[in-house]
Amino acid sequence: MLYDIETSLPKMMEPEWASVLREEFERSYLLELASFVKRERASEIPIYPPRGEVFNALKSTSFSSVKVVIIGQDPYHGERQAHGLSFSVAKGVRTPPSLKNIYKELINDVAIPPPEHGCLESWACQGVLLLNATLTVRGKTPRSHYGKGWEIFTDKIVEKLIERGSPLVFLLWGRSAKEKILRILRNRENNDHLILTSPHPSPYSAHTGFFGCNHFSKTNQFLISKGLAPIDWTVR
């Protein structure tokens, strides 16, 4: 995965991202992160997602195509759940509770019925970057890979998108996502972006403001106003 930063990591992502982020590949924090993940994988503790899926967000959505950014916290920590896209699970895996609530909001907001699976790749292919703040996690141990360097890397991803200059929609569900993005946006000149915030879609908080937030329709209204194609939120 990260073991040979200069040759392996760029191959894990779409070429535009590899070019935009190439300076990061030589930074010491990423080398230290590589060593940490390597040690974790060598232990008896399962680490998610699998090696080949860690950078799926940067493989499924090219740098120039990103129109919408949805920030998750860290990957799902249950067996077979995480596959490198925030809130998404591979087809054939039971849909997690938070994603079920996202589907409920889809019905209420844009009248899209829930699919029979939890894979959001159809969103990613349209320019929705499904990015977690940390890209790996120990099994059954949420936030176990926080503070190891992933946050620096994912901050840089967002910074590069903002520097691109074109309008973006940020869907920030939960306090950690909101704090991450607003910290990066602070004191930047180009703020021609739509920032939509709500509580996390978790069963513990969805009823406190996620339901009824209408983020999907508001996103498309903004994109159309900027001359960009709206997102077809149908999960295929």
VOLUM-668081 format. One record per residue: x, y, z of N, C-alpha, C in turn; residue in one letter. Coordinates in steps of 0.2 Angstrom, whole numbers, plus 2048, in hexadecimal, padded with zeros to 3 digits. Example, Ala and Ser with C-alpha at 12.3 -4.5 7.8 and 13.67 -1.06 7.14 Angstrom:
! residues 2
8427E482783E7EA8278427F0827A8407F58238447FB824840800827S
END
This chain:
! residues 236
8047FA800800800800804806800M80680880680B80E80681280D807L81480780681B804808820808804Y81F8097FD82380C7F98208127F6D8218187FA81D81E7F981D8207F2I8238207EF8248247E882281F7E3E8218197E481F8157DE8188117DFT8178107E581080C7E680A8117E7S80B8167EC80581A7ED80281D7E7L8068207E28038237DD7FF81E7D9P8018187D97FD8137D57F68117D8K7F58137DE7EF8127E27EA8177E0M7EB81C7DC7E68217DB7E68247D4M7E18277D27E082A7CC7E682F7CAE7E882F7C47EF8327C27EF83A7C4P7E983D7C37E98447C57EA8457CCE7E88417D07E98417D87F08407D9W7F383B7D67FA8397D77FF83F7D5A7FD8437D08018497CE80084E7D3S7FA8507D57F88557D97FB8547E0V7FC84E7E27FE84D7E980584A7E9L80984A7E480F8477E481484A7E9R8148507EA8188537F08178507F6E81184E7F880F84B7FE8138447FFE8148417FA81783A7FA81E83A7FDF8218407FD8288407FF828843806E823845809823848810824843815R82784581B82984082082383D824S81D84182481783F828814839824Y81583981D81283381A81682D81AL81D82E81A82182881B820825822L81F82982781E82782E81782382EE81282682B80B82382A80C81C827L81081C82181181681E814810822A81981282681B80D82B81680B830S81281083380D80E838808809835F80680A82F80180682C8047FF82AV80A7FF82880D7F982780E7F482DK80F7F88338107F48398097F183BR8047F683A7FD7F483C7FB7EE838E7FC7EE8317FA7E882D7FE7E282FR8047E38318087DD8338057D983AA8017DD83E7FF7DA8447F97D6843S7F67D38487F17CE8477EA7D2847E7EA7D98487E47DD8487E27DE841I7DC7DD83F7DA7DF8387DA7E6837P7DC7E88317DC7EF82F7D87F0829I7D37F58297CF7F78247D07FE821Y7CF7FE81A7CD7F98157D37F5813P7D27F080F7D77ED80C7DC7F1809P7E27EF8087E87F38057E67F67FER7E37F27FA7E17F57F37DC7FA7F3G7D87FB7F97D27FF7F87D38067FDE7D98078007DA80C8047D9813801V7DB8137FA7DA81A7F77D581A7F1F7D08167F37CA8157EE7C781C7ECN7C78217F17C48277F07C782B7EBA7CE82A7EB7D282E7E67D382A7DFL7D08247DF7D18207D97CA8217D6K7C58217D97BE8217D67BC8287D4S7BF82E7D67BD8347D57C38387D3T7C483A7CD7CA83E7CB7CA8457CES7D08487CE7D184E7D17CD8547CEF7CD8547C77C98597C37C28587C3S7BF8527C57B88517C47B48527CBS7B88547D07B58547D77B085B7D7V7AA85A7D97A585F7DA7A385F7E1K7A28597E479F8597EB7A48557EFV7A58577F57A98537FA7A5851800V7A584B8017A28488087A784580CI7A88488127AD8468167AA84181CI7AE83C81C7AC8378227B1837827G7B183482C7B68348327BB82F831Q7BA8298327BF8248307BB81E82CD7BF8198297BB8148267B780F82BP7B280C8287AE80782C7B380282FY7B28008357B77FC8397B47F583AH7AF7F38367AC7EC8367AF7E8830G7AF7E28317B17DD82C7AE7DF825E7B27DF8207AF7E08197AC7E7817R7AB7EB81C7A77F181B7AB7F6817Q7B17F88197B47FE8167B77FC80FA7B680080A7B97FF8047BC806801H7BE80B8057C18118037BD816801G7B68168027B281C8007AE81D806L7AE8238097AA82580F7A382380ES7A082181479981F814797819810F79B81780C79A81180779C80A809S79880580779B7FE80879A7FB801V79E7F680079E7F27FA7977EE7F9A7957ED7F378F7E97F278F7E27F5K78A7E07F878A7DA7FC78B7DB803G78D7E180578E7E280C7887E680FV7867E48157807E78187807EE819R77B7F281777C7F981777C7FC81ET78180082078280282777C807829P77B80883077680C83277681382FP77C81682F77D81D82D77B81E826S77D81982277C81981B774818819L77181481E76A81381D76681A81EK76981E82376682582476782981FN76D82981B76E82D81576982B810I76882580F76382380A75C82580CY75A826813754829815753830813K75983481375983B81175883B80AE75B83780675A8377FF7538367FDL74F8328007488317FF745838800I74683A806742841808744847804N74A84780274D84D7FF74C84D7F7D74E8477F474E8477ED74A8417EAV74683E7EE7418387EC7458337E9A74B8317EB74F82B7E974E8267EDI74B8207EB74A81A7F07518177F1P7518147F77578117F975980B7F5P75F80A7F37618047EF7627FE7F4P7647F97F17647F27F476B7F17F7E7707F67F67777F57F87797FC7FAH77F7FC7FD7828028007888057FDG7898037F678F8057F378E80C7EFC7928117F17918187EE79581A7E8L7988157E579C8167DF79981A7DAE7928197D978F81D7D478F8257D5S7908277DC79182E7DD7988307DCW79D82B7DE7A482D7DD7A582E7D5A7A282A7D17A482B7CA7A18327C7C79D8357CB79A83B7C879D8417CBQ7A38407CF7A68467D27A58477D9G7A28427DD7A18437E47A783F7E8V7AB8437EB7B18407EE7AF83E7F5L7AF8377F67AD8347FC7B3833800L7B58388047BC8388087BB83780FL7BF8328127BF8328197C583681CN7C58398227CA83C8257D0838826A7CF8328287D582D8287D3827824T7D88248217D681F81B7D781881DL7D98178247DA8108267D781082DT7D680A8307D38098377D4802839V7D58018407D57FA8427CE7F8843R7CE7F18427C77EE8427C47EF849G7BE7F18497BA7F28507BD7F7854K7C17FC8517C48018557C4808852T7BE80B8527BE81284F7C3817851P7C581B84C7CA82084E7D181E850R7D281784F7D88148517DE81784DS7DD8198477E381C8437E3823842H7DF8278477DF82E8477E683084AY7E88368487EE83984B7F5836848G7F48328437FA82E8407FD832839K7F98368377FB83A8317F683A82BG7F183682C7EC8368267E883D826W7E784082C7E384682B7E784C828E7EE84B8287F28508247F184F81DI7F184881B7F18478147EA849811F7E48478157DE8498127DC850813T7E08548177DF85B8177E285E810D7E885B80F7EB85D8087E785C802K7E38568027DF8557FD7D985A7FCI7D685C8027D18618027D58687FFV7DB86A8027DE8708007DF8707F9E7E186B7F67E386B7EF7DC86C7EBK7D78697ED7D086A7EA7CE8727EAL7CF8757F07CD87C7F17D28807ECI7D887E7EC7DD8827E87DB8827E0E7D787D7DE7D587C7D77D18827D5R7CD8857DA7CA88B7D87C388A7D6G7C18847D47BA8837D27B58827D8S7AF8837D77AA8837DC7A987B7DFP7A987A7E57A88747E87A28747EDL79F86E7EE79A86D7F379D8697F9V79D86B7FF79F867804799865809F79885F80979385C80D796859814L79585D81979985C81F794859824L79485382578F84F82A79384D830W79185183579585083C79A85583DG79C8558447A085B8467A785A843R7AA8548437B18538417B285583AS7AD8548357AD85682E7AD85D82EA7A88608317A78678317AE86B833K7B18698397B786C83C7BD86B837E7BD8668347C386482F7C2869829K7BD86A8267BC86E8207BC875822I7B98778277B987F8287C088182AL7C487D82E7CA87E82F7CF880829R7CE87B8247D187C81E7CF88281AI7C988481A7C68898167C8890819L7C98908207CA8968247D089A820R7CE8A181F7D38A681D7D58A4815N7D18A18127D28A080B7CE8A5807R7D18A78017CE8AC7FD7C88AA7FAE7C98A47F67C38A27F27BF89D7F6N7B98A07F87B489C7FC7AE89B7F8N7AF89A7F17A989A7ED7A68927EDD7A58907F37A38897F479D8897F8H7998847F77938837FC79587E801L79488080779687C80D78F87A811I78E87481178787281478986D81AL78786F82078886B826782868829T78386382C77D86083078085B835S77C85983A77E85383E78084D83AP78484983D78684283A78083E839H77F83A83377A836832779830836P77D82F83B77D82A840776829843S77482384576E82384976D82784FP77382885277382C858772834857Y77383685177283D84F76E83F849S76C83B84576983C83F762840840A75F83F84675984284775A84984AH76084B84B76185284E763857848T76185584276385A83C765857836G76785183676984E82F76384D82BF75E84A82E75884982A754850829F75385182375085882175585D81FG75C85B81F76186081D760862815C75E85D81175D85E80A763860807N76985D80976F85E80677085C7FFH76C8577FD76D8547F676A8597F1F76485B7F27618607EE7658677EES7678697F476B86F7F477186F7F0K7748697F077B8687ED7798697E5T7748667E37738667DB77086D7D9N76D8717DE76B8787DC77187C7DBQ77687B7E077C87F7DF78087D7D9F7818777D87858757D27828787CBL77B8777CB77887A7C57798827C4I7798857CA77A88C7CA78188E7C8S7868897C878D88B7C678E8887BFK7898857BC7898837B578C87C7B5G78C8787BB78E8717BB78986C7BBL78A8667B97858617B978385F7C0A77D85E7C177B85C7C877D8547C9P77D8527CF77E84B7D17788477D0I7788417CD77283D7CD7748387D3D77083A7D97718377DF76E82F7DFW76C82D7DA7698267DA76F8217DBT76F81D7DF7748187E17738127DCV7788117D877780C7D377B8067D4R
END
